[in-house]
Amino acid sequence: MNKDLLILLHPFFAVVVVFPLIGVVVNRAWQVRQRRLQTLQGKSKIPPVVGQEHVQLGRWLTGAVVGIVLLALAVDISGNILDNQVWDKEPFKVALIGLIFAVAISSLVLLYQAKPVLWRGIFATLTGMALVVLGCQDGIYRKTDQWYISHYYYGMTAALLMIFSLAIVQNIYQDRKNRWRNVHIAVSCLALLLFLGQGITGTRDLLEVPLSWQEPYVQKLYEQQCEMKPCTIQAPAVPQAP
């Protein structure tokens, strides 16, 4: 598949799957809140099923967010491996990266199945650690010098918050003092703000990341600091096929 098409897979699934799910989950969360308040005053017209729907849709959203982060990481990492022939130079590193992807996916699947607190904590930690380690690999478009408006850091933080929320779902219903519920609300509000930031920074990054045929020109622009002064560039010569 064309490299440029692979880059578009991440925003495609964000628009088609993740952001619609966010809207539905927020809607159900608001209904759950309103039903709880109305129940305190009498009988609510909002059906009790909205609570179950909120939990189920939230579980889907966590899987979608982690999945789309893994997709973006896989595209960037594999592109770097192919472009720099890392497989020939460091085959063990490539194999290890593949293993970490497998750990991230399997840990998330097991987190969905785990019931005891200990195992939920273990699988949530493994999933989060795998994401962070993969995010540290070469080829990832991070913009670390502008971390406060970085699509990567917003997305990674949102994914970690969603994993945490999934891990504490059972605690929410077992805690009569509502401490875990309050933690969940705070975490969800922060994640929602990050998702809004994702919409802005993701759109910006689509404009900044060049298409494959543009990369030689853009690289020359940065090398000559053409963003700070007027200059004329000539693209590097492309090797001709024998």
MOSULCOR-V258403 format. One record per residue. RES is the residue in one small letter. NEAR is the number of other ideal C-beta (glycine too) atoms within 12 Angstrom. Layout:
# MOSULCOR-V258403
RES,NEAR / RES,NEAR
This chain:
# MOSULCOR-V258403
m,11 / n,13 / k,23 / d,18 / l,14 / l,23 / i,28 / l,22 / l,25 / h,33 / p,30 / f,20 / f,25 / a,32 / v,22 / v,15 / v,23 / v,37 / f,25 / p,19 / l,31 / i,33 / g,20 / v,23 / v,33 / v,26 / n,20 / r,29 / a,31 / w,21 / q,26 / v,32 / r,24 / q,21 / r,25 / r,21 / l,14 / q,18 / t,18 / l,11 / q,10 / g,9 / k,11 / s,19 / k,12 / i,22 / p,17 / p,17 / v,15 / v,27 / g,26 / q,17 / e,23 / h,34 / v,25 / q,21 / l,28 / g,37 / r,28 / w,25 / l,37 / t,40 / g,30 / a,32 / v,44 / v,41 / g,31 / i,37 / v,44 / l,36 / l,32 / a,40 / l,37 / a,31 / v,32 / d,33 / i,33 / s,30 / g,27 / n,25 / i,26 / l,18 / d,16 / n,18 / q,12 / v,24 / w,19 / d,12 / k,13 / e,17 / p,14 / f,13 / k,21 / v,25 / a,15 / l,20 / i,33 / g,23 / l,17 / i,29 / f,30 / a,20 / v,28 / a,37 / i,28 / s,19 / s,32 / l,37 / v,21 / l,24 / l,37 / y,27 / q,15 / a,24 / k,16 / p,15 / v,18 / l,12 / w,19 / r,28 / g,23 / i,19 / f,31 / a,35 / t,25 / l,28 / t,42 / g,34 / m,22 / a,36 / l,41 / v,25 / v,23 / l,37 / g,35 / c,20 / q,31 / d,23 / g,26 / i,32 / y,31 / r,25 / k,20 / t,16 / d,10 / q,17 / w,15 / y,15 / i,21 / s,27 / h,40 / y,38 / y,27 / y,34 / g,39 / m,36 / t,30 / a,41 / a,42 / l,31 / l,35 / m,44 / i,41 / f,32 / s,41 / l,42 / a,39 / i,32 / v,34 / q,23 / n,26 / i,27 / y,15 / q,15 / d,17 / r,10 / k,11 / n,15 / r,15 / w,23 / r,25 / n,16 / v,22 / h,32 / i,24 / a,18 / v,30 / s,35 / c,21 / l,22 / a,36 / l,28 / l,20 / l,32 / f,35 / l,20 / g,25 / q,36 / g,25 / i,18 / t,31 / g,35 / t,17 / r,20 / d,30 / l,22 / l,15 / e,22 / v,30 / p,22 / l,19 / s,20 / w,13 / q,18 / e,21 / p,20 / y,22 / v,22 / q,16 / k,20 / l,24 / y,17 / e,15 / q,17 / q,12 / c,16 / e,12 / m,9 / k,10 / p,10 / c,15 / t,11 / i,19 / q,11 / a,17 / p,14 / a,8 / v,11 / p,7 / q,5 / a,4 / p,3
